[in-house]
Amino acid sequence: MGAMSLRLLDDLDEWLDREAKLEQIPRSEVARLAIAEYLAKKEKERFMEELVAAAKALAADPEARAEALALAEEGLEGWLDNLEAEERAAGIDPDEKWWR
C-alpha cells in the first residue's frame, strides 16, 4: 500500500476531522474514499467524452449512420414483435387501444 503526505488548508482539515468523527472512521479512510470517488468520477467523465466523440464521428459518416439506423430499426422491430408476443401470452390484445 502506498503512502502519501499532504498539506490541507485549515478549513479543509477541520472539515475532514468532523467527517471522520461523524462517520467514526480514521481521517485517512475518509481521504481514501474521497480520492477513490474523485478518480472514479473523472474516469467516467473521460469515458463519456470518448463515447460522445465516437458517436459524433459515426453520425458524421453517412455510411456508418445508415448502417446504425438500419441496425436500430431491425432491433426495434424485433423488440416490438417480442412485446406483442408477451402481451398475447399474458392475455392482452395488443391491437386494443389501452389509452381509450
C-alpha positions as CSV (number, residue, x, y, z in Angstrom):
1,M,0.0,0.0,0.0
2,G,1.3,3.4,-1.0
3,A,1.6,6.3,1.4
4,M,1.5,10.0,0.9
5,S,1.7,13.2,2.9
6,L,-0.2,16.3,2.0
7,R,-0.9,19.7,3.4
8,L,-4.5,20.8,3.9
9,L,-5.9,24.3,4.4
10,D,-7.1,24.7,7.9
11,D,-10.8,24.7,7.0
12,L,-10.4,21.6,4.9
13,D,-8.5,19.9,7.7
14,E,-11.3,20.8,10.2
15,W,-13.9,19.5,7.7
16,L,-12.0,16.2,7.3
17,D,-11.8,15.9,11.1
18,R,-15.6,16.5,11.5
19,E,-16.5,14.0,8.8
20,A,-14.1,11.3,10.3
21,K,-15.7,11.8,13.7
22,L,-19.3,11.7,12.3
23,E,-18.5,8.5,10.3
24,Q,-16.4,7.1,13.1
25,I,-13.6,6.2,10.8
26,P,-10.0,7.3,10.6
27,R,-9.2,10.6,8.7
28,S,-7.1,8.5,6.3
29,E,-10.1,6.4,5.4
30,V,-12.2,9.5,4.6
31,A,-9.4,10.7,2.4
32,R,-9.0,7.3,0.6
33,L,-12.8,7.2,0.0
34,A,-12.8,10.8,-1.3
35,I,-9.8,10.2,-3.6
36,A,-11.4,6.9,-4.9
37,E,-14.7,8.7,-5.6
38,Y,-12.9,11.6,-7.4
39,L,-10.9,9.2,-9.6
40,A,-13.9,7.1,-10.5
41,K,-15.9,10.3,-11.4
42,K,-13.0,11.5,-13.6
43,E,-12.7,8.1,-15.3
44,K,-16.5,8.1,-16.0
45,E,-16.3,11.7,-17.4
46,R,-13.5,10.7,-19.7
47,F,-15.3,7.6,-20.9
48,M,-18.5,9.6,-21.6
49,E,-16.4,12.2,-23.5
50,E,-14.9,9.4,-25.6
51,L,-18.3,7.9,-26.2
52,V,-19.8,11.2,-27.3
53,A,-16.8,11.8,-29.7
54,A,-17.2,8.3,-31.2
55,A,-21.0,8.9,-31.6
56,K,-20.4,12.2,-33.3
57,A,-17.8,10.7,-35.6
58,L,-20.2,7.9,-36.6
59,A,-23.1,10.4,-37.1
60,A,-20.9,12.4,-39.4
61,D,-20.1,9.4,-41.6
62,P,-23.2,8.8,-43.9
63,E,-22.3,5.2,-44.4
64,A,-21.9,4.4,-40.7
65,R,-25.1,6.5,-39.9
66,A,-27.2,4.5,-42.4
67,E,-25.9,1.2,-41.0
68,A,-26.6,2.3,-37.4
69,L,-30.1,3.3,-38.3
70,A,-30.7,0.0,-40.1
71,L,-29.5,-1.9,-37.0
72,A,-31.6,0.2,-34.7
73,E,-34.7,-0.3,-36.9
74,E,-34.0,-4.1,-37.0
75,G,-33.6,-4.2,-33.3
76,L,-36.8,-2.1,-32.7
77,E,-38.8,-4.4,-34.9
78,G,-37.6,-7.5,-33.0
79,W,-38.4,-5.8,-29.7
80,L,-41.9,-4.8,-30.8
81,D,-42.5,-8.4,-32.1
82,N,-41.4,-9.8,-28.7
83,L,-43.5,-7.3,-26.8
84,E,-46.6,-8.2,-28.8
85,A,-45.9,-11.9,-28.2
86,E,-45.6,-11.3,-24.5
87,E,-48.8,-9.3,-24.4
88,R,-50.7,-12.1,-26.2
89,A,-49.2,-14.7,-23.8
90,A,-50.5,-12.6,-20.9
91,G,-54.0,-12.4,-22.4
92,I,-53.7,-8.8,-23.6
93,D,-54.8,-7.9,-27.1
94,P,-52.0,-5.7,-28.5
95,D,-54.5,-4.3,-31.1
96,E,-56.8,-3.0,-28.3
97,K,-56.1,0.7,-27.6
98,W,-55.2,1.0,-23.9
99,W,-55.3,4.8,-23.9
100,R,-59.1,5.0,-24.6
